[in-house]
């Protein structure tokens, strides 16, 4: 399964993260630095493994330590319509 940023969302960099506007619901969301790293990678289709390996490498953490948190974030983004499965 791969994930992609929803075409109904626009985002912009803020202080140390990203602000996202869902144009369908007119709701704003924000992500911290790690969330922004994940968000930026989903401009192109990315799998959970792709995202886990990238975060583990970028933040020098074991993949098994961050995989669950990334999965939770993806589930939350899906639930709120910020990303889609492709």
N, C-alpha and C positions, 0 to 999 in steps of 0.2 A: 504494500500500500504506500502510495506517495501523496504528499501534501503540497498544496499550492495556495498562495495568498488569494483570497477572494477578489474578483474584479469589482465587487461592491465596496471595497475598502480603499481608503487613501491613507498614507502615513507620512510623517515628517519627523526628522530628528529633533529631539529636545535635549536639554542639559546632559543627562547621562542615560538616555534611553530613546524611546520612540513613542509618539502619540499616534493613535490609529482612530480614524473616523469611519464607522460603518454607515455608508450613505443610505442604506435601506431603513435602518432604525434611528438614524441621527444620534447614535450613541458613541461616545468617546471611550477609548481604552488606552492604557499605557503599559509599557513594558520596561523593565530595568535593562541593564547592560547585557546580561546573559539572554534574556528574552529577545532583545533586539538582535543579537547575533543569530538566534534561531529564526526570527522573522525575516531577516535579510537573506537567509539561505533559501527561504521558501518562495522567492521571486521566481525561481525555477523549481520544478518538482523535486522534492526531497523525501526520502524515506526516514523512518524513525532511526534506522541504523546509520544513515548518512548524518543526520543531525546529532546523534549521540557521539559518533566518532569525531565530528567537527568540534563539538563543545568539549569533549574530553581532551582533545589535542590543544585547543586554544586556551583552556583554563587549567591544564595539567591535573586532571582528575581521572580516576579510573572510570571507564564506560559504565560499569555496573553501578557506580555510585550516582550517576546523573540520569541514567536511562528512565527510571521511574518518574522523576520530576519532569523530564521532557515529555513523557507520555501524558502525564497529568495536564501539562500546559497545552499540548496538542488537543486533548479531549475538550478542554475548556474553550479553546479557540474554535473548535468545530461546533460546539454547543452554541456559541455566540455568533456563528456565521462569519468569522474572520478569515477562515481558511476553508478549503474544500479538498476532498479526496479526488485524485485524478488517476 
